[in-house]
């Protein structure tokens, strides 16, 4: 897997793929598979994590652009 290609997937698809791969890795390790044997799966999890991070960051906007940004209009003044 290459994270450059994975970034093109939908965010939900990417999250599901990462979650499944991480769960598979955890299960295999808990069942006694050696760290070395899981090299390919570990690399897949890493690539998915990198792609997920980059996908989220690429869609992220500056906090001032959020529609729910607190403008302070509802604040009460203390007198």
N, C-alpha and C positions, 0 to 999 in steps of 0.2 A: 504494500500500500504506500502510496505517496501522498503526503498531506496536501501537496499542491493540487492534486486532482480531487481529493476529498472535500476541499473547501467549496467546490462547486455544488455539492449536495445541499439539500434543504437542511436547515438547522435541526429540525425534529428527527430527521433520518440520521443525521450525524450523531445526535445525542443517543439515539437508540443503538446504533452500531457500537458506540463507545461503551455504553452501559453493558451490552451483551458481551463484548470482548473482555471487559474488565471482570465481569462475573465469571466468564469461562476461565480466565487466568486464575482468579482467586480459588475457584473450585478445584482446578487441576493441582494447584500448589497445596491446598489443604488435603487433597487426596494422596499426596506424597510424590507428585512429579518433581523432578529436580529443576532448579532454577535454569540450568543449562539447557535442559530439554524444552523449556518453554521460551527459548530465545525468540523464535518467530512470532509467537503470540505476544510476548512482551513488546516487540518492535511494533506490531500492529496496534497495540494499546497506546503506545507512545505516539505513533503517527496520528491516530484518531484524536488523541488529546491535543496535539499541536494544531491540527485542523480545526478542532472545536474552539480552541482559544482564539485562533486567527479569525474564524468566522464570526464569533461574538464581537471581537474587537473591530472588525470591518463594518459591522452593523451598528456599532455604538456611536452615539452622538454626544456632543458636548452637553453637559448637564443643563446649561441655560436653554437648550432647545427642547427640553422635555415639556410636554403639555401640562403635566401635573406639578410643575415647578412652583414652589411657594413664593408668591410675590410679596407677601407681607400685608396684603390688603385686609386680611381677617384678624390682624393683630389688634388687641385692645391696648389703649394707652393707659399707663398707670399715672394717676394724679395725686 
